[in-house]
C-alpha cells in the first residue's frame, strides 16, 4: 500500500467506517483499519468527518423531541362571573382595548406572518448507522438535520419512487420541501401523509400541511385541515388562523 494514495469512497468503505465508529470491528479488522488510517491521510480525513457527523446527530426519541418542540399552551383560565354592576364598565374597557389593539397590530396580521411565527422544521429522526438498504435514507436525514434540504430531497425522492407508501418518507419529503421554500411540492407530499390516519406522523402532517396551505394563502383549506385535531400545537395554530 502506498501512503497518500486515496482510497476510493464506496458503500463498502462507508460501512467499514460505520462499523469502526460503532465498535463492531474484531481485533484483526480493527488493527487493519487503523493501519489504513495511518497510511492514507484522505481515508483518515473521511473517518474524522464521519465521526463529526456522529457527534452532530441527536440520539433521542422522535416523539419526545416533537413534544418539546410543540410545547403545550397553558389553558386560558375560566372567566369568573361578573356582577351586573361591573359588567358594563368592564365591557367598555374591553372595547377600548380591542380597538387599540386592532389599530396597532391588527392590520399587520396575515397568513404569511402566522406561517413565519409557527414554522420550524421537524427535528428529524434519530440517525444511526443502519442497514445498507437504508444508506441513502440515513444520509438524507443527516443532510436534513444540517438544513441541507435540497440534498436531502434529492436522496429521498428516488427511494420514494420505489416505495411511495412509506409514511415516514412521505412526511419528511413534505417538511423538507416546505423548509426549502417549495410550498406546492410540500403540500403534495403532506396531503398524502394526511391520508395515513394510522401513521405516527398523522397529527404532525396536519400541522405542516396547514402551514403549506397558509403559504399559498389558502386560509379556509388550512382551517379545514386542522378541524377536529387533537394536537395541542394544531389547536393553537387553528385559533391563530381563524383570527386572521
Buried (B, 14 or more C-beta within 10 A) or exposed (E): EEEEEEBEEEEEBBBBBBBBBEEEBEEEEBEEBBEBBEBBEEBBEBBEEBEEBBEEBEEEEBEEBBEEEBEEEEEEEEEEEEEEEEEEEEEEEEEEEEEEEEEEEEEEBEBEEBBEEBBEBBBBBEBEBEEEEBBBBBBBBBBBBBEBBBBBBEBBEEBBEEEEEBBBBBBBBBBBBBBBEBBEBBBBBBBBBBEBEEBBBBBBBBBBBBBBBBBBEBBEBBBEBBEEBEBBBBEBBBEBBEEE
